[in-house]
Amino acid sequence: MTPHDHGTAVAAETARFVSIVRQADPSLPVPTCPGWTLADLLRHAGSVQRWFTVLLGQRIQEPPRSRDVELRLPERPEDYPAWLAESAESAAAAFTDLDAPMWAWGADQHARFWVRRMLFETLVHRVDAELALGLTPAVDPALAADGVAEFLTNLPFAAFFAPGTAALRGPDRTIRFGRTDGEDTWLVRLRPDGFGLDPDGAEATADATVRAGAADLLLLLYGRLDRTAAGVEVSGDEELLAHWFANSAF
């Protein structure tokens, strides 16, 4: 997918999110985000979009010193869906010159990093809302595969807000994630000094393997699906897999 595709998808995912929750009870608990209600979920999603929009507008070149941003949050939780829609509209205006150099906490030091990150933040929380409402989430397989790649590419840089990732080390142990509805595979290598995707691992034998449809694989990596779920195939070193899933929470 291109940065333009990511920007278009942010708008589409936000619109879907808003349509799902517009008539829902804001106090409804969200099981996949323990302690949160739908109102909390919406406030978080909109706040992230507005924060990323500020960063994009400033094209920051170093880590920000403050996260203060004017949220314009409505007083009534019932108005949060419309506020989220406005957040996405504001964000779209900042989706310009996305190949411009820019500080980012992940691997890609360009403005496009933040659009792609905004997309999958929004998508995963749209899924959270659907699950809370008893709906069956659907994610486009091509979009999901891009999300898997984005997650695995950036996870090694996420220790400052995902501290468990610091424990993802090992004596050259490997996990292959593969989609069953396409040809994409990703080999993650755990080394004594850390972990990351192995760009040359297409043909390498893995110590453990996880296979599922791209959508299920994405939700599995984000902790929205258990690896014992139907449609998820696991093989190899179970202890290694348990270690990965216990420490890769994003």
VENLIN-V712859 format. One line per field, one symbol per residue. psi: psi as a letter, one per 30 degrees, with the letter a starting at -180 (. if undefined). burial: b if it has 16 or more other ideal C-beta (glycine too) atoms within 10 Angstrom, else e. A space follows every 10 residues. Layout:
BEGIN
psi=???
burial=???
END
This chain:
BEGIN
psi=kleeeeeeee eeeeeeeeee fegljfgklj efikflleee eeeeeeeeee eeeeeeefhk glkkfkgkkj fhklekfffe eeeeeeeeee eeffilhfgk kkklfaejhl efeeeeeeef eeeefeeeee eeggljkkkk eeeeeeeeee efefefggff fifffffill ihkkkkkkkf gafklkjkkk lfgallkjfg gefkklflkk klleeeeeee eggfkkfflk fkkklbjeee eeeeffggk.
burial=bebeebbbbb bbbbebbbeb beebebebeb ebbeebbbbb bbbbbbbbbb bbbbbbeeeb eeeeeeeeee eeeeeebeeb bebbbbbbee bbebbeebee ebbbebebeb bbbbbbbbbb bbbbbbbbbb bbeeeebebe bebbbbbbbb bbbbbbebee eeeebeebeb eebbbbbbbe eeebbbbbbb eeeebbbbee beeeebbbbb bbbbbbbbbb bbebbebeee ebebebbeeb bebbeebbeb
END
